[in-house]
């Protein structure tokens, strides 16, 4: 599994949608992964053709949700997610060399209140050379540290007070990944998710 590139987006002080551009160079059968962090815990409506990956809330403070799709031969310029008017930030990443059917292996989630550390839980992969992703979200316009042993793909923050980051790694041998931690610059309510795909 190889990383192609990412695009980020935010809606500033808040609106009823978040539009994320499709990463450059996407080809048919690429895996597209979208990651959104939204203030509050209201429902998010995804565009057609996207499959929910992980959806996590921390009380009424923040919702972090991720979706995936296998790219077709002709992708649009962007996709739009809708929700009640609120600040939102996120991004979309593209990967190639991933199974085109049932690519998700395992997922895990954690929630933390008022901390400067976001920890994505350990998951146990079932196949060698699995792509492991860590999604971090915080209810403030924070920066993130790269999680140890991972590569940061992007950070995105909205001025209205929410931020997201996605890190990745390849797990060469099937088994536990170990927990991965990212520091944040502002202590606020956090959500961390950890899926593995192959």
Secondary structure, 3 states (H helix, E strand, C coil): CEEEEEEEEECCCCEEEEEEECCCCCCCCCEEEEEEEEECCCCCECCCCCEEEEEEEECCCEEEEEEEEECCCCCCCEEEEEEEEECEEEEEEEEECCCCCCCEEEEEEEEEEEEEEEEECCCECCCCCEEEEEEEEECCCCCECCCCCCEEEEEEEECCCEEEEEEEEEECCCCECCCEEEEEEEEEEEEEEEEEEC
